[in-house]
Amino acid sequence: MKNILVAIDFSDISDALIAKACEIAGSFSCQLWMIHVAAPDPEFVGYAVGPQHVRDWRASTLRREHQILQKKAEDIEKTGIDVTPLLVQGPTIESILSEAAKLEADLIVVGSHGHSAFFETVVGTVSHGLLRRSPYPLLIIPVGKRPAPDNPS
């Protein structure tokens, strides 16, 4: 194994994903790629020349996301793991698969937020989309609540 791609969204499950990806990368002494897919620019007519406050807000959001990603990478590097942060814009599933192809990823690590079946049916999830479309091995980390172990008394 040479390349692991971990996809994070800055939600509260991101740290658990990073920890598991770091554990695997450390075990195999391989390169860790940490990707965050930012929302694409709005597609309404005139965005490029449209309202300055909208463009300023998008630029500010992207700068903030880049800073967060960079800080996480710096923290990982302190543990001795070789990590490269990636911030890309676009459709999430397609962007992850595109980067995985470029990197010749051996494994993609993603999380499952544990949404309801109704939510997943109507909206779908990134992990399910990757599961259906990815030619790469996936590790999906469930981050929902785990049942308490039985307590024999």
N, C-alpha and C positions, 0 to 999 in steps of 0.2 A: 504494500500500500504506500503510495507516494503523495497523494493529494486528497484532502478532506475539505469539503465545502459545507460550512454551517450557515444557514439562513436565519437571520434574526430580524425582528420587527420592533424592538425596543419595548415590548410589553414585559410584564413581570415574569414571563417564562424564558426570556432571552438568556438570563444568567445560568439557568439550568441547562439550556442547550449548549452554551459556551463551555460550561464545566465538563459535560459529557464529551464534547468534541475535543477538548483539550486532553482529557484522559486518554482518548483513543489516539490522538496525534502523538502524545508523549509515549505511549506504548509502542507505536510503530516508528517513532522518530521521523515523522513525515510533515509535510507542509500543511498548514492550516490556512484556509481562505475563509474569511468572515464576510458575508455579503448582507447588505441591507438594500432592499429594493424600494426606492422612493417613488411616490406617486408621479406619474408622468405629468407634464405641463398640461394645463387645461386646453381642450381642443376647440374652444369656441372661437368663432371668427374674430380675427383682430387681436388675439392674445399677444403676439409679438410686438404689436404697436399699441396695444390696449392700455387699460388703466395702470398707471404707474404703481399705485398702491398694491395692486394684485401681484405685479411682477416683483415688487420689493418684498412682499410677504413670502412669495415662493423662494426667492433668493435667501431670505433669512431662515426659512425652514430648512432648506438644503444645507446651509452653513452649520446650523445647529445639529442636524443629523450627522454631518461629516465630523464635527467635533466629538460627538458622543462615540461614534464608531472608532475614531482615532484613539480616544482615551481607553476604550476597551482593549484595543490592540496593544497599546503601550503596557497595560496591566498584564496582559497575557505574555508579552515578550519578557517581562521580569521573571517569569517562571521558566524561561529557557526554551519555550516553544516558538518555532518560526511561524509567524502569522502575518498575513497581508490582508488589510481591510479593503473592501470594495463597496463603493456606493454607486449604484446604477439607477437610472430612471426607466420606467416602463411597466408593462404588465408583469405581475409578480412571477407567475409560473413560467412564462416564456423567458423572462430575464434570468431566472435561476438556471433553467435548462441550457440557455445559451452560454452562460458563464461556465457551467459544468463541462460543456463541450470544449470550450476554449482551454480550460484547465486540465482536461482529461481526468476529471474527478473519479476517484475510486469509490467515494462514498459521499452522499449528501445527507446532512443531519438537519432535520426540521422538527418543529414541535406541533403538538395537537392541543388546541386550547380547550377541548372538551365541551364544545357547544352542543346544544340540543340537536336531536335528529331533525327537527323541523327547520332549524337554522341551516344545517348542512344541506338539507334537501333544497331549500329555497335559494340560499346564497352560495353554498359550496365552501370548501376550505382549500387552502394552499396545499396542505398535506394530502388531501384526497386527490386534488388535481395532479400533484406530482406522482402519486401512487398509480394513477391511471396512465400517465404519459411518460414517465421517466425511464430511459434505458439504463440508468445508473442505479446501483444499489442505494436503498434509502434506509435511514434509521429514523423512525418517527418516535419522538419522546412524548409519551402522554404526560401531561402536566396537570390533569384534573385531580380531584381528591381521591386518595386511595382508601379503600375500606380499612377500618381498624382490624387488627388481627384478633382472632378469637381468643378470649381469655378463659382458659379452663380453670374453674375454681373448685 
